Amino acid sequence: MSNRDGVVEMNTKKLAAERAVEAIEDGMTVGLGTGSTAYYAIEKLGERVKEGLNIRAVATSKRSEEQARGLGISIVPFAEVGQIDITIDGADEVDRSLQLIKGGGGALLREKIVAARSDKMFVIVGEDKLVDTLGAFPLPVEIIPFAHEWTLDALKALQLNPELRMENGELYITDNGNYIADCRSISIPDPASLHAQLNAIPGVVENGLFVDMAHTVIVGREDGSIDTIIRSSLADSE
Ligand SMILES: O=C[C@H](O)[C@H](O)[C@H](O)COP(=O)(O)O
């Protein structure tokens, strides 16, 4: 890919996505993530299916499901899936312990449900997503519309600076019919603690912190290299 000056720019998302798809084997059940990085993974998976790879998949959003169906990837009902072998998904931030912020595209709830049912969650990112401490990216919190003002009050009481997400001048509505409160300008040194505090608030459906869920993070780098990082507690036991 070249920019306006003709300088070649590395597509770090695509690099990471295509490497992750190499791990998918015949007969697997695959979780399909959501977002611009997961898009490349689904495209590559579609190519492999056309070449004869036999898999079935579940999707974390309507967008990803439509893309997958269009490529001939078999999407199966959740009731028919016991366990997912590998879910491949993007992230908005990844810290040094491989804790994540997700949900910039609004799909955090379905993504977390699918990741929780997966033997392995492969996270695919460009190197710009790596941070020392989570929180520069606004943390999405999915809240139900009923009395959402009170839920926002509870988030404000935690000093989280919540703002309801808007899209084209309208309140953003998730695939599940909920709102997103984006919590801006915060620092999250202890993701597990904040995760527990958030999910204890009545009205919060789920939040975008994925704590101890990533099995492997695949990082595409500007120099064209790819790093594969396995969460240390899992690497020790494998
Ligand atoms: O809701 C969206 C998802 O959590 C995405 O995986 C995340 O926002 C990263 O998206 P992208 O790959 O477009 O940067």
PDBQT file of the ligand as one rigid body, heavy atoms in Angstrom, charges set to zero:
ROOT
HETATM    1  O1  LIG A 301     -15.998  -3.655  18.569  1.00  0.00    +0.000 OA
HETATM    2  C1  LIG A 301     -15.029  -3.810  17.865  1.00  0.00    +0.000 C 
HETATM    3  C2  LIG A 301     -13.916  -4.705  18.179  1.00  0.00    +0.000 C 
HETATM    4  O2  LIG A 301     -13.655  -4.839  19.542  1.00  0.00    +0.000 OA
HETATM    5  C3  LIG A 301     -12.642  -4.507  17.385  1.00  0.00    +0.000 C 
HETATM    6  O3  LIG A 301     -11.963  -5.708  17.449  1.00  0.00    +0.000 OA
HETATM    7  C4  LIG A 301     -11.749  -3.421  17.891  1.00  0.00    +0.000 C 
HETATM    8  O4  LIG A 301     -12.470  -2.226  17.994  1.00  0.00    +0.000 OA
HETATM    9  C5  LIG A 301     -10.533  -3.228  16.960  1.00  0.00    +0.000 C 
HETATM   10  O5  LIG A 301     -10.991  -2.778  15.733  1.00  0.00    +0.000 OA
HETATM   11  P1  LIG A 301     -10.042  -2.518  14.509  1.00  0.00    +0.000 P 
HETATM   12  O6  LIG A 301      -9.478  -3.832  14.132  1.00  0.00    +0.000 OA
HETATM   13  O7  LIG A 301     -10.930  -1.922  13.465  1.00  0.00    +0.000 OA
HETATM   14  O8  LIG A 301      -8.979  -1.554  14.954  1.00  0.00    +0.000 OA
ENDROOT
TORSDOF 0
